[in-house]
Amino acid sequence: METTSIRHVRFGRSNRSLRLQTLIWLRWLAVAGQTLTVFIVAVVLHFQMPVFEASLLIVALALVNLVLALRYPPTHRLQPGAALVLLGFDLLQMGSLLFITGGLANPFASLLCVPVIISFASLPLRHSLCLLAFAMICTTALSTTPYPVPWQEGEVLVVHPVLQLGFWCAIVSMMVFAAFYAYRVSMEATLLADALAATELVLEREKHLSQLDGLAAAAAHELGTPLATISVVAKEMERELKDDEKFGEDVALLRSQSERCRDILRRLTSLSAEGEDHLRRLPLSSLMEEVIAPHRQFGIELVLVEKGDRSSEPIGARNAAIMYGLGNLIENAVDFARHTVTITVEHTPAIVSITIEDDGSGFAPDVLTHIGEPYMSSRSRQDERAGGLGLGLFIAKTLLERSGAQLTFTNRATGTSGAKITIVWPRHVMDLTDSV
């Protein structure tokens, strides 16, 4: 099964970037929230706080945001380094505002986690770790602030050092946990998107291959007229020059080769016109032979066991997704088998079932629960030829499930070794005659 075109495609896993417009909107939300908080604390509650200094910090954030909004288009994506600088500025601005309003005793101190979470969700890991280290430094600096928490005039809210230490531990632990969670969720979503993109790429490639017969017919039709003209001219030249010692043999060769070309084009045309039904409709047995054939040349014995009479077998449409998915599973079995791969085909009035078994080492017990996840090894050992990341198995599983199949991955019964994959379709999905 050809997978070279997939392995050389670069997906977005290594190109994580943050859209500037998203960051700008989050910053405007921060400006609005900080302004509202200062207004409520200073004007509504009449608490003592450095309003002028706090206002300068809020204005600085708003000015930087305004410059970015005017300078760059909404679709601009930040390079990781630029995004790190902007998030670092946001962290410094928020830390400075907290520093002059009580430090870790301020109820809003936990907002220091926000830039870190954004970074781990959208930037490469090394940049995010740098921002996490900077956030921890800022958090530690907040524990040394000489400024009290805004409170009623004449009263000072004193926070015990042990409680300060508790605040520091709580914020740092929340920061680390939230960062790890955001990174894992983001990476899993990115890997899934990449794998689905690879699936669509494979399916599109298979569709192009199935359309080659139509292209061949079109080429035969377009080339037929000029080739007929060449053949007529060659016959006239042969009639005039057949006794010429210098050009007679060349003209005869030219006419015979033009006739040969017409025969080839005639066969291409008949392939598309007369064999169209054969190409679009396949009995189950023919489908299995076509899927198995490319894998018979790797020194592994492929045994096809048919349970049921061919006279009652389903006849379905040629489906590129099913053929690629089955081919990929058989290729995987061949890669890991020692001697034999057994493919059992069974059809009843209700279902169509295909079971693929090999005599290899089988699936590792701790891997069985994760079978079909992208970028994960599907066996207990790595194999360069099989990909080693589980992407091919994920593609096959996705394509077959989209066709209506249910897949089960297990190991063979006790006393034997090897993996076992069972694919089951409802009969009406695989049999066009049911809908006629």
N, C-alpha and C positions, 0 to 999 in steps of 0.2 A: 504494500500500500504506500503510495507516494505521499510523503509528508514534508518534503524538503521546503516546499513553498510556504508552509506554515512556520517552520522553525526559523526561517530567515526573516520573518516579519517582526518588526519592532512594535510592541504595543505600549500602552501608557504606564506600565508598572514602574519604569525607571524615569518617567517624565512627569512626576507629580508637580503641579504648579497651582498657584492661588490666583484667582481672578481679582483684579484690582477693584472692580465695582463692588464685589462682595465685601471686601475689606472696608471700602469707603462707607457703605451703608451701615456696617457694624460700628464704625467710628462715629457716624452721626447719631446713632442710637446711644453710644457712650456719652457723647457731648450732651445730648438731651437729658439722659439720666443723671449725669453729674450736676448739671445746672439745676434740675428740679430738686435734687437732694440738698444742694447748698441753699437754695431758696427756702425749702421747708425748715431746715435746721436753723438758719440765721434769721429768717423773717417770721415764719409761722411759730416756731418753738422758742425763738429768742435765746438760743444757746450761743455762748461765746465761742467764736472760731475765727481764724484768719481769713476773712472773706476775700480781701484783696489778693492775697497770694493764691488762694484757690481759684479765683477768677482768672488770674494770669495763666495758670496751668490749663484751664479749660479753653481759654482763647487760643493758646498755643496749639492744642490739639485740633481745634476747629480750623485754624489758619492752614496748618499742614494738610488737613483733609481737603480744604478748598483748593489749594494749589494743585494737589494731585488730581482732583476732579476736573479742573480746567486744563491741566497739562496733558493728560492722557485720555484716549478714547475709552468708552465703557467696556469694550471687548479686550482691552489690554490685559495680558497675563504676566504676572511678576516672575522673574527668575528667582530661584530659591534664595540667593544672596540678598536681593532687594527686599523680598518678603521678610527675611529674617531681620533686616535693619528696621523695617516699618513696625513689625511686631515687637522688636526690642524697644523702639521708641514708645509704643503704646504701653508696654510694661513699665518703662521708666516714668512715664507721665502718671500712670495710675499709682505707682509706688511713691512718687513724690507727693501726690495728693493725699495718700494715706499717711505718709510720714508726718505731715503738718497737722493731721487731724487725729492723732492718737496711735498710729502704728497698728500693731497687731490687735489692740483692744478695740479698734474700729470694727463695727459689725460688717462692713463691706470689704474687709481684708481678703476674704475668699475670692474676690473678683480678680485677684492676681492670677488665678488659674486659667482665666479665659484665653489670653494670648497663647498660653502653652498648649491648651486643647486645640485651638485653631491650627497651631504649628504642626502638631502631631497628626492632625487629620489631613493636612494638605501639603506638607513639605517633606523632603527626604529626611531620613532618620538622623544623619549627622548634624544637620541644621537644627532640628528639633531638640536634640540633646544639648546643643549650645544654648538655646533659649531656656531650656529647663534649668541648666546650671546658673544662668543669669537670674532667673526667677527665684531660685533658692538664695542667691546672694541678696537680692532685694528683700526677700522675706526675712532674712537674718538681720538686715539693716533696720527693718521696721521695728525690731525688738529693742533697738537702742534709742528710739526717738525720745527727745526731751519734751515733746509737745503732748499735752493731755488730750483726752477725748473731749470733743465739744459737749459742754454740760451747762447747767444753770449757773448764772452769775454768782460768784462768791463760793462756789463749791467745786472741788476737784475730785474727779473719779479716779481713785487709786487702784491699780491692778496689781495683785501680788505677783512676784517673779515666777512662782511655780505655775500660776495661771497663764502667764505670758509664755512660758515654756510649753504648756499644754496647747495654747493657740498656735504656736509655731509648728508643733508636731502635727496638729490636725490639718493645717493648711498644706504643709509639705506632703503629708501622706495622701491627702485628697488630690494634690497636684500630680503626684506620681501615678496614682491609680487612674485618675481621669485621663492622663496622657497615654498610659498603656492601653486603656480601653478604646480611646479614640483612634490610636494607631492600629490596633487589631481590626476594628470594624472597618476602617478606611482601607486597609490592605486587603481584607477579604472581599470587600466590594470591588476594588480595583482588579483583583485576580479573577473574580467572577465575570466582570465586564470584559476583560481580555480574553478569557476562555470562550465566552459567547461570541465575541468578534471572530475568533478563530473558527468556531463552529459555522458561522455564517459564511466565512471565506471558503471553507471546505465545501459546503453545500452549493455555493455559487459556482465553484470550480467543477463539481460533478454535473451541474446543469449545463454548463458550457460544453462539457464532453459529450453529453447526450444530444446536443444540437449539431454536432459535427456532420451527421448524415445529411441534414438539411443544407448545410453550407456546401457539402460536396455536390449535391444535386444542383444547387444554384451555380456553382462553378462549371459543372458539366453543361448546363444550359447556356451560359454566357460564352463558353469556349467552342460550342458546337458549330456555330455559324462561320467564324473565321477558319476553323479547321476544315470544314467542308469546302470552303473556297480554296484553301491550300491543296486539298486532295484533288480537286478538279483541275487546277493548274498543273499539278504534278503529273496527272494522267495525260494532259495535252503535251507536256514537255517530253514524256516518255514515248508518246506516239511519234513525235518528230525526231527525237534523238536516240531511239533505241538501237540504231546501227552505228552510232557515233562511238568511236573507240575511246575518246577522251572523256565524254560526259555521260555516256549511256548507262554505265553501272551506277554512277552517282545519282542519276535521276530515278532509276529503278529503286535504289535504296531509300530515296526521299519519299517516293510514293508508298512503299511498304511500311515505312515508319509512320506516315500520316494515317494509314489505315489502322495501324496498331493503336495509335492515340485515340482514334474514333471508337475502337472496340473498348478501350479502357473507360472512356467517358460514357459509353452506352451501359456498361456494367454499373457505374456509379449511379446513373439515372434510375436503372431498374432496381437497385438496392433501396433507394428512397421510396420509389413508387410501389413496388411489389412487396417489399418486406417491411412496410411501415407497421402493419399490425403485429408482426413478430417482434419488432423493436419496442413497441409500446406496451405489449401484453406478454407476461411471462408466467408459465406454470411454476409452481413452487419448486419443483425439481430442477427446472432449468435455471431458476434464479440461484439456487444453491450451487449448482455446478459452475455458474458464471462467477459467483463470489469466491468459491474455493479454488478455482483454476490457477490464479496468480501465485498461490502459496504452496504449490506442489513441488517446487524446485529447490527447497531449502533443506532436504535431507530428513524431513520429518514426515512420517506416514500420516496421511489424512484419511480417516475412515468415515464415510457417510452412511448412516443407518436411517432408513426410511421406514417408519411405522405407519402403514396405511397404503391403500391401493392408489396408484397414480391416476386411475380413471376418475377418482373422486377428489383429487387434489385441487386446492384453490388456484385460480388463475387471476393474478393481480396486475396492476399497472406497474410499469418499470419506474421504480422510485429511487432516485439517486440517494436520498437520505438513508433508506433502509439498506441499500447495497453498500454504501460506504460504512455505515455503522456495523453491519455484520462482518464486513471485510476487516475492519479495524480490530474487532474482538478476536477473529480467527488469527490475525497477524500476531496479536498479543499472546494468544495461546501457543502458536508456533514458536515464538521467541523464547518461551519459558519451558516448553515441553522437552522431555529427554528423548522420547522415541515416537510417540503417537499422540495425535489429537483426534478425538472422536466427536463427530457432529451428528446429533440425533434429531430427526425431523418428524414431527407427529402432527396430524390434523384430524379434527373431529368436526361434527356439525356446529360446535360452539366455539372452538378455539383453534389457533395455530401455534404450535410450540416448537422452539428450536433450542437445543441444549448443546453447549460447547464444553468439552472436558479435555484436559491435558494431563499428562503424567509427570508434571514438574513438581516443584516444591510446594505449590499452592500459595494461598494468601496468608500472610502473617496474621495471627489472631487480633493484634492491636490495630491492624489496618482495615479489617473487614468493615468496621463501623463507619469508616471514612471513604469507602470505595466510591469513586465517581466524583470526588472533589478535585477541582483543578489544581495543578502544580503540587501534586503529592504522589509519591511512588506507590504503584499499585501492587507491588510484590515485596517479598522480604529481601530482595537484592536489587541493586541498580543494574540497568542494562542500557547502554548508550544507544543501541539500535532501536530499542522500544521507547526511547524518550526519557524515561526515568523520572518524569514529573507528574504523570497521571493525566496530562492534557489530552492525549489521544483517547484514553478511556473515557474522559469526561465528554469529549466531542461525540464519541460513539453512543454513549448513554443518552446524551441530550437529543441527538438525532432520532434514535429509536423511540424514545419516550414521546417525542413530538409526533411520531407516526402512529401512536396509540398503544405502544408496547409497554409491558411491565417487566422490569429486569430484576433478577435475584442473583446475588453473588454469594457463593458458598465454597467450601472445600468438599472434595469427594468423600464418600463414606469411609468410616473407620476401616483400616486394613489396606487402604489404597492411598496414594499420594496424588496431589494435583488439585487444580482449581476447577470449579464448575460454575458456568454462567447459564442461566435459563431466561429465555426471552419468550413472552407469551403475548399474542394479539387476540382480540376478538375475531372470529372468523370473517365477519362482514368487512373488516378493515383490509384484509388480505385477498378477498375474493370478489372480483368485479361481477361474477355471474350471479351473486346474491342480489345485486341491485338491478339486474336486467329483468 
